[in-house]
């Protein structure tokens, strides 16, 4: 089974369309969406319907902090841009789409694999994996040999040896990485809908459950159109600028 791992879509239709087309070319058979399906971008309804379609076909999706925020009434603790985006997003969704968000789990456990948005120790608390210490804590907090998560928008790969030594590296796109059974792994594919590493190309990854090979991808897309739609929707201009610069 070849799984596409997509996270932090942030209602970016153009980025998701490009990555879905790319994944089909790779002959992906299942899709796993690691949360923050909505928020920031101008096409939450379209993106949710695209995710729902693939979940109905046997894929998986988990709850992200922006997804949860759309369902809440109190947004007083949020940054003003995120709050504006969340409130606008809620106004764009149908009762059926809100129901789909409400039913998302915080974690999905598959044979030897774990899907979460933020971390394995408390996926509903939204604490970030900012470095080796948090990555080690997350890998020790579950039994899965490979954890896939989002929340952090930078593509990163962590590993934990049998002796307890933890390492990390920044993956190179298009290069297949064998995930040895002698280690445990924490995979962050990077943000599909709002990259923040200076490269505006969308991020996602694939994992082959038979060969245990992981591959990161960067997919260029029409970020000019996605940015213009954010402005046209009346959302903060800074959210559009992020798509153009990748910061």
ROVEXLUM-139753 format. One record per residue (C-alpha): residue number from 1; residue in one letter; x, y, z. Coordinates in pm, 1 decimal. Layout:
BEGIN
(r NUM,"A",(X,Y,Z))
...
***
This chain:
BEGIN
(r 1,"X",(0.0,0.0,0.0))
(r 2,"X",(135.0,340.9,-100.2))
(r 3,"X",(0.8,615.8,129.0))
(r 4,"X",(13.6,989.5,55.6))
(r 5,"X",(69.7,1191.0,375.0))
(r 6,"X",(-74.5,1540.8,347.8))
(r 7,"X",(-94.2,1792.5,632.4))
(r 8,"X",(-174.2,2155.6,702.3))
(r 9,"X",(-378.9,2196.4,387.0))
(r 10,"X",(-520.6,2525.4,519.1))
(r 11,"X",(-802.2,2547.3,264.8))
(r 12,"X",(-561.8,2589.4,-26.0))
(r 13,"X",(-745.9,2445.3,-326.7))
(r 14,"X",(-471.8,2514.1,-578.4))
(r 15,"X",(-203.1,2343.4,-367.7))
(r 16,"X",(-422.6,2041.9,-288.9))
(r 17,"X",(-525.9,2000.2,-652.3))
(r 18,"X",(-161.6,1998.7,-762.5))
(r 19,"X",(-57.5,1749.5,-491.8))
(r 20,"X",(-349.4,1513.9,-557.8))
(r 21,"X",(-261.0,1508.9,-927.7))
(r 22,"X",(104.7,1447.1,-842.7))
(r 23,"X",(12.6,1168.2,-600.1))
(r 24,"X",(-201.1,998.4,-863.0))
(r 25,"X",(101.5,997.0,-1094.6))
(r 26,"X",(297.0,818.1,-819.2))
(r 27,"X",(14.7,556.7,-808.7))
(r 28,"X",(-81.2,631.8,-448.2))
(r 29,"X",(-351.5,394.4,-322.4))
(r 30,"X",(-458.3,562.9,5.8))
(r 31,"X",(-456.8,913.3,149.1))
(r 32,"X",(-386.0,1024.1,507.0))
(r 33,"X",(-466.4,1384.2,599.9))
(r 34,"X",(-291.5,1496.7,916.8))
(r 35,"X",(-510.7,1787.7,1020.9))
(r 36,"X",(-555.5,2161.8,972.0))
(r 37,"X",(-764.9,2095.4,667.3))
(r 38,"X",(-906.9,2448.6,690.7))
(r 39,"X",(-807.8,2792.6,816.8))
(r 40,"X",(-612.6,3072.3,642.4))
(r 41,"X",(-707.0,2978.8,282.7))
(r 42,"X",(-1001.5,3078.7,63.7))
(r 43,"X",(-1148.9,2737.9,-29.2))
(r 44,"X",(-1242.6,2550.1,290.2))
(r 45,"X",(-1557.3,2391.3,145.0))
(r 46,"X",(-1384.6,2258.5,-167.3))
(r 47,"X",(-1090.3,2125.1,31.7))
(r 48,"X",(-1316.1,1952.7,285.7))
(r 49,"X",(-1516.6,1786.1,10.1))
(r 50,"X",(-1195.3,1661.9,-154.6))
(r 51,"X",(-1078.7,1515.8,177.7))
(r 52,"X",(-1419.5,1362.1,254.9))
(r 53,"X",(-1419.4,1189.6,-82.7))
(r 54,"X",(-1085.0,1024.4,-16.3))
(r 55,"X",(-1172.2,929.4,341.8))
(r 56,"X",(-1491.6,765.5,211.7))
(r 57,"X",(-1270.5,567.6,-28.2))
(r 58,"X",(-1068.8,419.3,260.5))
(r 59,"X",(-837.6,702.3,359.6))
(r 60,"X",(-791.9,869.5,696.5))
(r 61,"X",(-805.6,1219.8,842.0))
(r 62,"X",(-735.3,1356.6,1189.6))
(r 63,"X",(-831.0,1676.4,1370.5))
(r 64,"X",(-599.3,1978.6,1363.4))
(r 65,"X",(-608.0,2285.0,1586.1))
(r 66,"X",(-758.1,2505.7,1312.4))
(r 67,"X",(-1024.4,2242.0,1242.8))
(r 68,"X",(-1110.5,2234.4,1614.4))
(r 69,"X",(-1116.0,2614.9,1635.0))
(r 70,"X",(-1378.0,2635.7,1359.5))
(r 71,"X",(-1608.2,2428.6,1581.5))
(r 72,"X",(-1559.0,2647.0,1889.1))
(r 73,"X",(-1742.1,2968.7,1978.1))
(r 74,"X",(-1467.1,3132.5,2184.9))
(r 75,"X",(-1169.7,3247.2,1974.9))
(r 76,"X",(-1044.7,3510.9,2218.4))
(r 77,"X",(-711.7,3335.1,2273.4))
(r 78,"X",(-619.1,3324.4,1905.8))
(r 79,"X",(-393.4,3554.4,1703.8))
(r 80,"X",(-609.5,3813.3,1526.3))
(r 81,"X",(-530.1,3677.0,1177.2))
(r 82,"X",(-608.9,3319.8,1277.0))
(r 83,"X",(-925.9,3435.0,1454.7))
(r 84,"X",(-1047.9,3625.2,1148.3))
(r 85,"X",(-973.1,3326.7,924.4))
(r 86,"X",(-1147.7,3080.4,1157.1))
(r 87,"X",(-1462.3,3292.4,1186.7))
(r 88,"X",(-1476.3,3346.8,808.8))
(r 89,"X",(-1415.2,2975.1,746.3))
(r 90,"X",(-1705.0,2873.4,968.9))
(r 91,"X",(-1937.9,3098.5,770.7))
(r 92,"X",(-1840.1,2918.2,448.3))
(r 93,"X",(-1915.3,2561.4,559.3))
(r 94,"X",(-2238.5,2364.2,534.3))
(r 95,"X",(-2383.8,2168.0,830.3))
(r 96,"X",(-2258.1,1847.5,663.7))
(r 97,"X",(-1905.0,1982.9,630.0))
(r 98,"X",(-1904.9,2102.0,992.4))
(r 99,"X",(-2029.8,1758.3,1098.0))
(r 100,"X",(-1740.6,1595.1,912.9))
(r 101,"X",(-1493.6,1819.2,1100.4))
(r 102,"X",(-1665.2,1743.4,1431.9))
(r 103,"X",(-1624.3,1366.9,1380.7))
(r 104,"X",(-1250.3,1378.9,1309.1))
(r 105,"X",(-1043.3,1182.9,1563.3))
(r 106,"X",(-730.8,1321.5,1728.7))
(r 107,"X",(-537.0,1007.4,1641.5))
(r 108,"X",(-560.8,713.0,1402.8))
(r 109,"X",(-369.2,394.3,1480.9))
(r 110,"X",(-282.2,158.9,1194.2))
(r 111,"X",(-60.9,-151.2,1209.2))
(r 112,"X",(275.1,-10.6,1327.4))
(r 113,"X",(175.5,342.4,1219.6))
(r 114,"X",(27.4,641.4,1405.8))
(r 115,"X",(-140.7,945.6,1249.3))
(r 116,"X",(-174.6,1263.8,1460.0))
(r 117,"X",(-166.8,1636.5,1396.2))
(r 118,"X",(57.2,1768.8,1673.5))
(r 119,"X",(226.4,1490.9,1875.3))
(r 120,"X",(169.7,1144.4,2020.3))
(r 121,"X",(176.5,1232.7,2391.8))
(r 122,"X",(-130.6,1461.7,2390.6))
(r 123,"X",(-256.4,1517.6,2035.7))
(r 124,"X",(-548.9,1729.2,2155.0))
(r 125,"X",(-320.8,1981.8,2333.0))
(r 126,"X",(-148.5,2106.3,2015.3))
(r 127,"X",(203.4,2124.9,2160.9))
(r 128,"X",(467.2,2152.2,1887.8))
(r 129,"X",(753.5,1920.2,1802.8))
(r 130,"X",(1020.0,2188.5,1770.2))
(r 131,"X",(1329.4,1972.3,1804.0))
(r 132,"X",(1489.6,1646.9,1910.6))
(r 133,"X",(1365.5,1654.0,2271.1))
(r 134,"X",(999.1,1687.0,2171.2))
(r 135,"X",(1044.3,1430.9,1892.7))
(r 136,"X",(1193.6,1180.7,2139.2))
(r 137,"X",(907.2,1245.6,2383.1))
(r 138,"X",(655.5,1179.0,2107.0))
(r 139,"X",(822.1,856.5,1989.1))
(r 140,"X",(838.1,728.1,2348.3))
(r 141,"X",(468.5,811.7,2397.8))
(r 142,"X",(338.7,555.0,2149.0))
(r 143,"X",(396.4,197.4,2040.5))
(r 144,"X",(391.1,271.6,1667.6))
(r 145,"X",(720.6,231.3,1485.3))
(r 146,"X",(639.8,522.8,1254.4))
(r 147,"X",(447.1,835.4,1355.3))
(r 148,"X",(325.3,1081.1,1093.5))
(r 149,"X",(231.4,1430.4,1212.2))
(r 150,"X",(191.1,1788.8,1098.8))
(r 151,"X",(139.9,2116.5,1289.4))
(r 152,"X",(504.9,2209.0,1226.9))
(r 153,"X",(514.2,2340.3,872.0))
(r 154,"X",(875.2,2242.2,797.7))
(r 155,"X",(950.8,1898.6,645.7))
(r 156,"X",(1162.9,1705.0,894.0))
(r 157,"X",(1248.7,1344.0,976.7))
(r 158,"X",(1343.5,1221.4,1326.0))
(r 159,"X",(1463.2,875.7,1425.5))
(r 160,"X",(1523.1,688.5,1751.5))
(r 161,"X",(1773.0,400.9,1774.4))
(r 162,"X",(1743.9,88.3,1987.6))
(r 163,"X",(1998.6,243.7,2225.8))
(r 164,"X",(1785.5,556.1,2270.1))
(r 165,"X",(1990.0,788.1,2049.1))
(r 166,"X",(1776.1,1041.2,1861.2))
(r 167,"X",(1868.7,1214.1,1535.5))
(r 168,"X",(1708.9,1443.6,1279.7))
(r 169,"X",(1768.1,1559.6,927.2))
(r 170,"X",(1605.6,1774.1,663.1))
(r 171,"X",(1497.1,1544.3,378.8))
(r 172,"X",(1574.3,1607.7,12.8))
(r 173,"X",(1267.2,1591.3,-211.9))
(r 174,"X",(1228.0,1298.1,-451.8))
(r 175,"X",(1487.0,1081.2,-271.3))
(r 176,"X",(1351.5,756.7,-131.4))
(r 177,"X",(1442.6,695.4,234.8))
(r 178,"X",(1421.5,337.0,371.9))
(r 179,"X",(1275.5,343.6,724.8))
(r 180,"X",(1472.1,63.6,889.2))
(r 181,"X",(1287.4,-160.7,1132.2))
(r 182,"X",(1582.5,-116.5,1367.3))
(r 183,"X",(1470.6,237.5,1444.6))
(r 184,"X",(1154.3,428.2,1529.4))
(r 185,"X",(1060.4,723.8,1313.2))
(r 186,"X",(869.9,1050.6,1332.9))
(r 187,"X",(780.3,1194.4,993.0))
(r 188,"X",(672.2,1556.3,938.0))
(r 189,"X",(586.4,1597.5,567.0))
(r 190,"X",(571.2,1981.1,582.3))
(r 191,"X",(274.0,2201.6,503.4))
(r 192,"X",(81.7,2143.2,182.9))
(r 193,"X",(-119.4,2463.9,196.7))
(r 194,"X",(110.1,2710.4,370.5))
(r 195,"X",(483.6,2624.1,348.6))
(r 196,"X",(706.5,2837.4,570.4))
(r 197,"X",(1061.2,2742.4,474.5))
(r 198,"X",(1110.2,3005.3,204.3))
(r 199,"X",(996.6,2772.9,-73.5))
(r 200,"X",(633.2,2832.9,-177.0))
(r 201,"X",(600.2,2487.0,-339.4))
(r 202,"X",(352.5,2257.7,-160.5))
(r 203,"X",(483.9,1976.1,59.3))
(r 204,"X",(366.1,1619.0,100.5))
(r 205,"X",(519.5,1272.6,141.1))
(r 206,"X",(445.9,912.9,47.8))
(r 207,"X",(513.1,592.6,241.2))
(r 208,"X",(516.9,242.7,98.9))
(r 209,"X",(405.4,-3.5,368.2))
(r 210,"X",(561.9,-295.4,180.1))
(r 211,"X",(907.7,-159.1,98.1))
(r 212,"X",(906.8,81.0,400.9))
(r 213,"X",(1031.7,360.1,175.0))
(r 214,"X",(948.2,722.0,254.6))
(r 215,"X",(966.1,996.2,-9.0))
(r 216,"X",(921.6,1370.5,42.0))
(r 217,"X",(792.6,1588.2,-242.3))
(r 218,"X",(773.0,1958.9,-326.9))
(r 219,"X",(503.5,2040.9,-580.8))
(r 220,"X",(488.5,2384.1,-748.9))
(r 221,"X",(135.4,2517.8,-785.8))
(r 222,"X",(-50.7,2833.8,-883.3))
(r 223,"X",(12.3,3024.4,-559.7))
(r 224,"X",(-65.9,3356.9,-731.8))
(r 225,"X",(-428.6,3251.0,-779.2))
(r 226,"X",(-452.2,3112.4,-424.8))
(r 227,"X",(-318.7,3443.3,-287.7))
(r 228,"X",(-556.3,3653.1,-498.1))
(r 229,"X",(-852.0,3451.6,-370.7))
(r 230,"X",(-748.8,3520.6,-9.0))
(r 231,"X",(-750.5,3895.1,-80.6))
(r 232,"X",(-1083.4,3871.9,-263.5))
(r 233,"X",(-1237.8,3690.7,34.0))
(r 234,"X",(-1143.1,3978.8,261.9))
(r 235,"X",(-900.1,3771.8,466.2))
(r 236,"X",(-577.1,3932.2,600.7))
(r 237,"X",(-335.5,4025.4,321.2))
(r 238,"X",(-46.6,3874.9,518.5))
(r 239,"X",(-196.7,3530.2,460.1))
(r 240,"X",(-170.8,3587.3,84.7))
(r 241,"X",(185.6,3714.8,113.6))
(r 242,"X",(285.0,3396.3,296.5))
(r 243,"X",(182.1,3188.7,-4.3))
(r 244,"X",(386.7,3404.8,-239.9))
(r 245,"X",(705.0,3403.3,-31.4))
(r 246,"X",(682.4,3069.8,148.8))
(r 247,"X",(740.2,3240.3,485.3))
***
